[in-house]
Amino acid sequence: MSNTSKSLLVQGYEVVIGFETHAQLATQSKIFSRAPIAFGAEPNTQACAVDLALPGTLPVMNQGAVELAIRLGLALGSHIAEHSVFARKNYFYPDLPKGYQISQFEIPVVQGGEVSFFLGDEKKTVRLVRAHLEEDAGKSLHEDFIGQSGIDLNRAGTPLLEIVTEPDMRSSAEAVAYAKELHKIVTWIGICDGNMQEGSFRCDANVSVRKPGAELGTRREIKNLNSFKFMQQAIDYEVRWQIEEIEDGRTIQQATVLFDPDTGETRAMRTKEDAADYRYFPDPDLPPLVIAREWVEQVRAGMPELPRQMAERLVRDYGLPEYDATTLTQSPAMAAYFETAAKASGQAKLVSNWIMGEVSRRLNADEGDMAAVPVSAAQLAALIARIADGTISNNAARQVFDALWTGEGSDVDAVIEAKGLKQMNDTGALEKIIDEVMAANADNVAQFRAGKEKAFNALVGQVMKASKGKANPQQVNDVLRQKLQ
């Protein structure tokens, strides 16, 4: 793409993005049959007569799938429809055995709601249109066949909740932040395992561009984005492509496109259909779905504390900044780890800094997650207590943390003792070192007294060097400044 296109993206065009996310529901069986939904099974071993659409078979609604939909609606502040209807979405594809997909159209089970998240320090909110229940299709297999394709119907009938947003997002970064927040919510409340590689959580991004204030442009739908990294790359490429097409005088055609991570480009797969093309009509084999208020309240009573509620509590109870609280509620495991360490150490902000800093850094390097952190919350609390009481410096604390992480030690005090990391807190010994440093660095002393603050930092560095890093930095600053003045 040309540099002109990039500048137009910033200067002349507004990006408009809406999302459709398919979350595979964490049930034991399919949405309209008792067939299992185990991932990775041999082709066509997880499909029964209902999934294969054999004559005379009838669908039966999975109550567990409905309950999980209710949970999402409650988490997002949506309206749970007391009466909703299933419809047949008609299209013909080899992996759709019935020739139609059972979905919801006019009256979905979950209506409205919103997802709020932070983009940097700015709070954003994306409005939801709906979330509706539907069945998944099968899968066409090409790579294992020579000169022909095969059909695996293991996924056919797998329960999905399709979550549809308004076109409220204005950048790829905002879209990715929304997707991450939604991913956090569905895994937090236990309705989906969120495994993007296995297709349990996959997103379709509807992307268009327009001049500010103009009507919405023609959208192109990027299908099956199963990675946050690829999601951002795909949207950015699609935006640049659409702007360049418009600038060259061409018209954007509504289409479904795929993203190729090898080339970093999107390519058209088929002309995008509208709702009328699917010829929706109520499914005669399924009665309307009726959800009693008592059932909704029963589900509400069993809901966990939600991420946004917990974040508000962490701000209120621990005095954390809102950014910290939002970051610490990325997963139940991280939130529980923080609370355990904060209560044990009494140093909530310091615990937060360490989790967002050293703990997250090591997890990213090891490609691990909070459930497998080798340093327990109790160990982190003990380490932070030693920082707070002045026993060790921050630099020494990192050495102790590394030893705990690698299994070199398990007891914080024992590691401090073994490595000789305890800070010097003897004022008399420190004053002697400072006197010697001042005598040996008369030029720096004169420069500081002449108003050059940098000379003070140089003297601090010499004191820390002379004490072999064991002097308390704050104590060094206080005593040295007192002597210099």
Secondary structure, 3 states (H helix, E strand, C coil): CCHHHHHHHHHCCEEEEEEEEEEECCCCECCCCCCECCCCCCCCCCCCCCCCCCCCCCCCCCHHHHHHHHHHHHHCCCEECCEECCEEEECCCCCCCCCEEEECCCCCCEECCEEEEEECCEEEEEEEEEEEEEECCCEEECCCCCCCCEEECCCCCCEEEEEEECCCECCHHHHHHHHHHHHHHHHHCCCCCCCCCCCCEEEEEEEEEECCCCCCCCCEEEEEECCHHHHHHHHHHHHHHHHHHHHCCCCCCCEEEEEECCCCEEEEEEECCCHHHHCCEECCCCCCEECCHHHHHHHHHCCCCCHHHHHHHHHHHHCCCHHHHHHHCCCHHHHHHHHHHHHHHCCHHHHHHHHHHHHHHHHHHHCCCHHHCCCCHHHHHHHHHHHHCCCCCHHHHHHHHHHHHHCCCCCHHHHHHHHCCCCECCHHHHHHHHHHHHHHCHHHHHHHHCCCCHHHHHHHHHHHHHCCCCECHHHHHHHHHHHHC
